[in-house]
């Protein structure tokens, strides 16, 4: 038994099982003579509902979550170099991916006995958004061992300065040309500056192309994963509608059974009343019969 294995196991359990299982593993480690491991295990905190749902999401929807984490890393790298349109497109894909993951977390919570309130959904959403802001948050979520929610703190990687061309040093060129005389040195300096400008412009174009390629790949990947998530969400919604229809049919059958039971109860009440009346009438007939027998007996003597 080692700490990493135990921690992964505990944070994958049902929320209500965490404390008992943690105490049991700590007790077992202590019984095996490993007090340090027992202390480590005992120190593990029970997650909040939002953190627990996020941990379950890591285990149940790893592909979609990995896509979000990768998108966050790419955004942090190229944020300063993106055009407005590119940034808006990536932001839109980010929102779609986060929304799909929150819906999957909602479905997980429903099936595992912890329906997600809107407040909890908001916290889960903010936790997922935090993975885009810095690598530490992304690593924390990816571990699947969150104990509390994360908050968005901005893009922690910082904005990279966009490379810019150096000035052409016109003054120096002009001065060199005028001081060079008829030897033609001014023409040589101008030629060197022109080549340097061309090289720097080429480097800028190549850098911009790399940024565009990275952004395009990120958008395509996010679209593909989002479509998968939306497909799974659509399937889950269909299953929920089918389950809801089944529940409605059962409720209708129950209502009909209750109505039938009430009718039978009423029928039993009527029959009981008839039985009581018949017994009363029989009692009266027996009484009269006894009286008649007594009169007859007295007349006979």
The 8 nearest C-alpha neighbors of each residue, nearest first, counted from 0:
[[1, 2, 5, 4, 28, 3, 36, 24],
 [2, 0, 4, 3, 5, 36, 6, 28],
 [1, 3, 5, 4, 6, 36, 40, 0],
 [4, 2, 6, 5, 1, 7, 8, 0],
 [3, 5, 7, 6, 2, 1, 8, 0],
 [4, 6, 8, 2, 3, 7, 9, 1],
 [7, 5, 9, 3, 8, 4, 2, 10],
 [8, 6, 4, 5, 10, 9, 3, 11],
 [7, 9, 5, 11, 6, 10, 4, 12],
 [10, 8, 6, 11, 12, 7, 17, 5],
 [9, 11, 7, 12, 144, 8, 6, 54],
 [10, 12, 8, 9, 7, 55, 13, 54],
 [13, 11, 9, 10, 14, 17, 16, 8],
 [12, 14, 16, 15, 17, 11, 111, 10],
 [13, 15, 16, 17, 12, 51, 48, 46],
 [14, 16, 13, 17, 18, 12, 19, 45],
 [17, 15, 13, 14, 19, 18, 20, 12],
 [18, 16, 20, 14, 15, 19, 21, 9],
 [19, 17, 21, 20, 16, 22, 45, 15],
 [18, 20, 22, 21, 17, 16, 23, 15],
 [21, 19, 23, 17, 22, 18, 16, 24],
 [22, 20, 18, 24, 23, 19, 17, 25],
 [23, 21, 25, 19, 20, 24, 26, 18],
 [22, 24, 20, 26, 21, 25, 19, 27],
 [25, 23, 27, 21, 26, 22, 20, 28],
 [26, 24, 37, 22, 28, 27, 23, 40],
 [25, 27, 29, 23, 24, 28, 22, 30],
 [26, 28, 30, 24, 29, 25, 23, 31],
 [29, 27, 31, 37, 25, 33, 30, 26],
 [28, 30, 26, 32, 34, 31, 33, 27],
 [29, 31, 27, 32, 28, 26, 33, 34],
 [32, 30, 28, 29, 33, 27, 34, 26],
 [31, 33, 29, 30, 34, 28, 27, 37],
 [34, 32, 29, 28, 36, 35, 31, 37],
 [35, 33, 37, 29, 36, 32, 38, 28],
 [34, 36, 38, 37, 33, 39, 29, 28],
 [37, 35, 39, 38, 34, 33, 40, 28],
 [36, 38, 25, 34, 28, 40, 35, 29],
 [37, 39, 41, 35, 36, 40, 34, 42],
 [40, 38, 36, 42, 37, 41, 35, 43],
 [39, 41, 37, 42, 38, 43, 25, 36],
 [40, 42, 38, 43, 39, 25, 37, 22],
 [43, 41, 39, 40, 38, 44, 37, 21],
 [44, 42, 41, 40, 45, 39, 21, 6],
 [45, 43, 46, 42, 146, 41, 18, 17],
 [44, 46, 146, 17, 43, 18, 47, 14],
 [47, 146, 45, 51, 50, 147, 44, 48],
 [46, 48, 50, 49, 147, 51, 146, 45],
 [47, 49, 51, 50, 52, 46, 119, 14],
 [50, 48, 52, 51, 47, 123, 119, 53],
 [51, 49, 53, 147, 47, 145, 148, 52],
 [52, 50, 54, 48, 53, 49, 46, 47],
 [51, 53, 55, 49, 54, 50, 104, 48],
 [52, 54, 56, 50, 51, 55, 49, 57],
 [55, 53, 143, 51, 57, 56, 52, 144],
 [56, 54, 52, 58, 57, 53, 59, 51],
 [55, 57, 53, 59, 54, 58, 60, 104],
 [58, 56, 54, 61, 55, 60, 143, 59],
 [57, 59, 55, 56, 61, 60, 54, 143],
 [58, 60, 56, 57, 61, 55, 107, 62],
 [61, 59, 56, 62, 63, 57, 58, 64],
 [60, 62, 64, 57, 63, 58, 65, 59],
 [63, 61, 65, 64, 60, 66, 224, 57],
 [62, 64, 66, 65, 61, 60, 224, 67],
 [63, 65, 67, 61, 66, 62, 68, 60],
 [66, 64, 68, 62, 67, 63, 61, 69],
 [65, 67, 69, 63, 64, 68, 70, 62],
 [66, 68, 70, 64, 65, 69, 71, 63],
 [69, 67, 65, 71, 70, 66, 137, 64],
 [70, 68, 72, 66, 71, 67, 65, 73],
 [69, 71, 67, 73, 68, 72, 217, 66],
 [72, 70, 131, 68, 74, 69, 73, 75],
 [73, 71, 69, 75, 74, 70, 68, 76],
 [72, 74, 76, 70, 75, 71, 77, 69],
 [73, 75, 71, 78, 77, 76, 72, 70],
 [74, 76, 72, 73, 78, 77, 156, 71],
 [77, 75, 73, 74, 78, 72, 156, 159],
 [76, 78, 80, 74, 79, 75, 73, 81],
 [79, 77, 74, 75, 80, 81, 76, 158],
 [80, 78, 158, 159, 77, 81, 161, 160],
 [79, 81, 77, 78, 161, 82, 210, 207],
 [82, 80, 78, 86, 79, 85, 77, 83],
 [81, 83, 85, 84, 86, 80, 79, 87],
 [82, 84, 86, 85, 87, 81, 88, 80],
 [85, 83, 87, 86, 82, 88, 81, 89],
 [86, 84, 88, 82, 87, 83, 81, 89],
 [85, 87, 89, 83, 88, 84, 81, 90],
 [86, 88, 90, 84, 85, 89, 91, 83],
 [87, 89, 91, 85, 90, 86, 84, 92],
 [90, 88, 92, 86, 91, 87, 218, 93],
 [89, 91, 93, 87, 92, 88, 86, 94],
 [92, 90, 88, 94, 93, 89, 87, 95],
 [91, 93, 89, 95, 90, 94, 96, 221],
 [92, 94, 90, 96, 91, 95, 89, 97],
 [93, 95, 97, 91, 92, 96, 98, 90],
 [96, 94, 92, 98, 93, 97, 99, 91],
 [95, 97, 93, 99, 225, 98, 94, 92],
 [96, 98, 100, 94, 99, 95, 93, 101],
 [99, 97, 95, 101, 96, 100, 94, 102],
 [98, 100, 102, 96, 97, 101, 228, 95],
 [101, 99, 103, 97, 102, 98, 104, 96],
 [102, 100, 104, 98, 103, 99, 105, 97],
 [103, 101, 105, 99, 104, 100, 98, 106],
 [102, 104, 100, 106, 105, 101, 107, 99],
 [103, 105, 101, 107, 102, 106, 56, 52],
 [104, 106, 102, 108, 103, 107, 115, 101],
 [105, 107, 103, 109, 104, 108, 110, 102],
 [108, 106, 104, 110, 109, 105, 111, 103],
 [107, 109, 113, 114, 105, 111, 106, 110],
 [108, 110, 114, 106, 107, 111, 112, 113],
 [109, 111, 107, 108, 112, 106, 113, 114],
 [112, 110, 108, 109, 113, 107, 13, 114],
 [111, 113, 109, 110, 108, 114, 107, 13],
 [112, 114, 108, 109, 111, 115, 110, 48],
 [115, 113, 109, 108, 112, 116, 105, 110],
 [116, 114, 105, 108, 119, 120, 113, 117],
 [115, 117, 119, 118, 120, 114, 105, 121],
 [116, 118, 120, 119, 121, 115, 122, 105],
 [119, 117, 121, 116, 120, 122, 115, 123],
 [118, 120, 122, 116, 121, 117, 49, 115],
 [121, 119, 117, 123, 118, 122, 124, 116],
 [120, 122, 124, 118, 119, 123, 117, 125],
 [121, 123, 119, 125, 124, 120, 126, 49],
 [124, 122, 126, 120, 125, 121, 49, 119],
 [123, 125, 121, 127, 122, 126, 120, 128],
 [126, 124, 128, 122, 127, 123, 150, 129],
 [127, 125, 149, 123, 129, 128, 124, 148],
 [126, 128, 124, 129, 125, 130, 123, 97],
 [127, 129, 125, 130, 126, 131, 124, 151],
 [130, 128, 151, 126, 132, 131, 127, 150],
 [131, 129, 137, 136, 128, 127, 132, 133],
 [132, 130, 71, 129, 128, 133, 68, 72],
 [131, 133, 154, 153, 129, 130, 155, 152],
 [134, 132, 155, 135, 136, 154, 131, 130],
 [133, 135, 137, 136, 138, 130, 132, 72],
 [136, 134, 138, 137, 133, 139, 130, 140],
 [137, 135, 130, 139, 138, 134, 133, 129],
 [136, 138, 130, 134, 140, 135, 139, 141],
 [139, 137, 141, 135, 136, 140, 134, 142],
 [140, 138, 136, 142, 137, 141, 135, 145],
 [139, 141, 137, 142, 138, 143, 136, 145],
 [140, 142, 138, 143, 139, 137, 57, 65],
 [143, 141, 139, 144, 140, 138, 145, 57],
 [142, 144, 54, 141, 140, 57, 145, 10],
 [145, 143, 142, 10, 54, 146, 7, 140],
 [144, 146, 50, 147, 143, 140, 54, 46],
 [46, 145, 147, 50, 47, 45, 44, 144],
 [148, 146, 50, 47, 145, 46, 149, 49],
 [147, 149, 50, 126, 49, 122, 150, 146],
 [150, 148, 126, 129, 147, 151, 125, 136],
 [149, 151, 129, 126, 125, 152, 148, 128],
 [150, 152, 129, 153, 128, 125, 132, 149],
 [153, 151, 150, 132, 154, 129, 155, 133],
 [154, 152, 132, 155, 151, 133, 129, 131],
 [153, 155, 132, 156, 133, 157, 75, 152],
 [156, 154, 133, 157, 132, 153, 152, 134],
 [157, 155, 154, 75, 133, 158, 76, 132],
 [158, 156, 155, 154, 159, 75, 79, 78],
 [157, 159, 79, 78, 160, 156, 75, 154],
 [158, 160, 79, 161, 157, 78, 76, 77],
 [161, 159, 162, 158, 79, 80, 163, 157],
 [160, 162, 80, 159, 163, 79, 158, 203],
 [163, 161, 160, 164, 203, 206, 159, 202],
 [164, 162, 161, 165, 203, 199, 160, 200],
 [163, 165, 199, 166, 162, 200, 196, 203],
 [164, 166, 167, 163, 196, 199, 168, 195],
 [167, 165, 168, 164, 169, 196, 163, 192],
 [166, 168, 169, 165, 192, 196, 193, 172],
 [169, 167, 166, 170, 171, 172, 192, 165],
 [168, 170, 172, 167, 171, 173, 166, 174],
 [171, 169, 173, 172, 168, 174, 175, 167],
 [172, 170, 174, 173, 169, 168, 175, 176],
 [171, 173, 169, 175, 170, 174, 176, 168],
 [172, 174, 176, 170, 171, 175, 169, 177],
 [175, 173, 171, 177, 176, 172, 178, 170],
 [176, 174, 178, 172, 173, 177, 185, 179],
 [185, 175, 177, 173, 179, 174, 178, 172],
 [176, 178, 174, 175, 179, 180, 173, 185],
 [179, 177, 175, 176, 180, 174, 185, 173],
 [180, 178, 176, 184, 177, 175, 182, 185],
 [181, 179, 182, 178, 177, 183, 176, 184],
 [180, 182, 183, 179, 184, 177, 185, 178],
 [181, 183, 180, 184, 179, 185, 186, 176],
 [182, 184, 185, 181, 186, 179, 180, 187],
 [185, 183, 187, 186, 179, 182, 176, 188],
 [176, 186, 184, 188, 187, 183, 175, 179],
 [185, 187, 189, 184, 183, 188, 190, 176],
 [186, 188, 190, 184, 185, 189, 191, 183],
 [189, 187, 191, 185, 190, 186, 192, 172],
 [190, 188, 192, 186, 187, 191, 193, 185],
 [189, 191, 187, 193, 188, 192, 186, 194],
 [192, 190, 188, 194, 193, 189, 195, 187],
 [193, 191, 195, 189, 194, 190, 196, 188],
 [192, 194, 190, 196, 195, 191, 189, 197],
 [193, 195, 197, 191, 196, 192, 198, 190],
 [194, 196, 192, 198, 197, 193, 199, 191],
 [197, 195, 193, 199, 194, 198, 200, 192],
 [196, 198, 194, 200, 195, 199, 201, 193],
 [199, 197, 201, 195, 196, 200, 194, 202],
 [200, 198, 202, 196, 201, 197, 195, 203],
 [199, 201, 203, 197, 202, 198, 196, 204],
 [200, 202, 198, 204, 199, 203, 197, 205],
 [201, 203, 199, 205, 200, 204, 206, 198],
 [204, 202, 200, 206, 201, 205, 207, 199],
 [203, 205, 207, 201, 206, 202, 208, 200],
 [206, 204, 208, 202, 203, 207, 201, 209],
 [205, 207, 203, 209, 208, 204, 202, 210],
 [206, 208, 204, 210, 209, 205, 203, 211],
 [207, 209, 211, 205, 206, 210, 212, 204],
 [210, 208, 212, 206, 211, 207, 213, 205],
 [209, 211, 207, 213, 208, 212, 214, 206],
 [210, 212, 208, 214, 209, 213, 215, 207],
 [213, 211, 215, 209, 214, 210, 208, 216],
 [214, 212, 210, 216, 215, 211, 209, 217],
 [213, 215, 217, 211, 212, 216, 210, 218],
 [216, 214, 212, 218, 217, 213, 211, 219],
 [217, 215, 219, 213, 218, 214, 220, 212],
 [216, 218, 214, 220, 215, 219, 70, 221],
 [217, 219, 221, 215, 216, 220, 89, 222],
 [220, 218, 222, 216, 221, 217, 215, 223],
 [221, 219, 217, 223, 222, 218, 216, 224],
 [220, 222, 218, 224, 219, 223, 225, 217],
 [223, 221, 225, 219, 220, 224, 218, 226],
 [224, 222, 220, 226, 225, 221, 219, 227],
 [223, 225, 227, 221, 226, 222, 63, 228],
 [224, 226, 228, 222, 96, 227, 223, 221],
 [225, 227, 229, 223, 224, 228, 222, 230],
 [228, 226, 224, 230, 225, 229, 231, 223],
 [227, 229, 225, 231, 230, 226, 99, 232],
 [228, 230, 232, 226, 231, 227, 225, 233],
 [231, 229, 233, 227, 232, 228, 226, 234],
 [232, 230, 234, 228, 233, 229, 235, 227],
 [231, 233, 229, 235, 230, 234, 228, 236],
 [234, 232, 230, 236, 231, 235, 229, 237],
 [235, 233, 231, 237, 232, 236, 238, 230],
 [234, 236, 232, 238, 233, 237, 239, 231],
 [235, 237, 239, 233, 238, 234, 232, 240],
 [238, 236, 240, 234, 239, 235, 241, 233],
 [239, 237, 235, 241, 236, 240, 242, 234],
 [238, 240, 236, 242, 237, 241, 243, 235],
 [241, 239, 243, 237, 242, 238, 244, 236],
 [242, 240, 238, 244, 243, 239, 237, 245],
 [241, 243, 245, 239, 244, 240, 238, 246],
 [242, 244, 240, 246, 241, 245, 239, 247],
 [245, 243, 247, 241, 246, 242, 240, 248],
 [246, 244, 242, 248, 247, 243, 241, 249],
 [245, 247, 243, 249, 244, 248, 250, 242],
 [248, 246, 250, 244, 245, 249, 251, 243],
 [249, 247, 251, 245, 250, 246, 252, 244],
 [248, 250, 252, 246, 247, 251, 253, 245],
 [249, 251, 253, 247, 248, 252, 254, 246],
 [250, 252, 254, 248, 253, 249, 247, 255],
 [253, 251, 249, 255, 250, 254, 256, 248],
 [252, 254, 250, 256, 251, 255, 249, 257],
 [255, 253, 251, 257, 256, 252, 250, 258],
 [254, 256, 258, 252, 253, 257, 259, 251],
 [255, 257, 253, 259, 258, 254, 260, 252],
 [256, 258, 260, 254, 259, 255, 253, 261],
 [259, 257, 255, 261, 260, 256, 254, 262],
 [258, 260, 256, 262, 261, 257, 255, 263],
 [261, 259, 257, 263, 258, 262, 256, 264],
 [260, 262, 264, 258, 259, 263, 265, 257],
 [263, 261, 259, 265, 260, 264, 266, 258],
 [262, 264, 266, 260, 265, 261, 267, 259],
 [265, 263, 261, 267, 266, 262, 260, 268],
 [266, 264, 268, 262, 263, 267, 261, 269],
 [265, 267, 263, 269, 268, 264, 262, 270],
 [268, 266, 264, 270, 265, 269, 271, 263],
 [267, 269, 265, 271, 266, 270, 272, 264],
 [270, 268, 272, 266, 271, 267, 273, 265],
 [269, 271, 273, 267, 272, 268, 274, 266],
 [272, 270, 274, 268, 269, 273, 267, 275],
 [271, 273, 275, 269, 274, 270, 276, 268],
 [274, 272, 270, 276, 271, 275, 277, 269],
 [273, 275, 271, 277, 272, 276, 270, 278],
 [276, 274, 272, 278, 277, 273, 271, 279],
 [277, 275, 279, 273, 274, 278, 280, 272],
 [278, 276, 280, 274, 279, 275, 281, 273],
 [277, 279, 281, 275, 280, 276, 282, 274],
 [280, 278, 276, 282, 277, 281, 275, 283],
 [279, 281, 277, 283, 282, 278, 276, 284],
 [282, 280, 278, 284, 283, 279, 277, 285],
 [281, 283, 279, 285, 280, 284, 278, 286],
 [284, 282, 286, 280, 281, 285, 287, 279],
 [285, 283, 281, 287, 286, 282, 288, 280],
 [286, 284, 288, 282, 283, 287, 281, 289],
 [285, 287, 283, 289, 284, 288, 282, 290],
 [288, 286, 290, 284, 289, 285, 291, 283],
 [289, 287, 285, 291, 290, 286, 284, 292],
 [288, 290, 292, 286, 287, 291, 285, 293],
 [289, 291, 287, 293, 288, 292, 294, 286],
 [292, 290, 288, 294, 293, 289, 295, 287],
 [291, 293, 295, 289, 290, 294, 296, 288],
 [292, 294, 290, 296, 291, 295, 289, 297],
 [295, 293, 291, 297, 296, 292, 290, 298],
 [296, 294, 292, 298, 297, 293, 291, 299],
 [295, 297, 293, 299, 294, 298, 292, 300],
 [296, 298, 294, 299, 300, 295, 293, 292],
 [299, 297, 295, 300, 296, 294, 293, 292],
 [298, 300, 296, 297, 295, 294, 293, 292],
 [299, 298, 297, 296, 295, 294, 293, 292]]
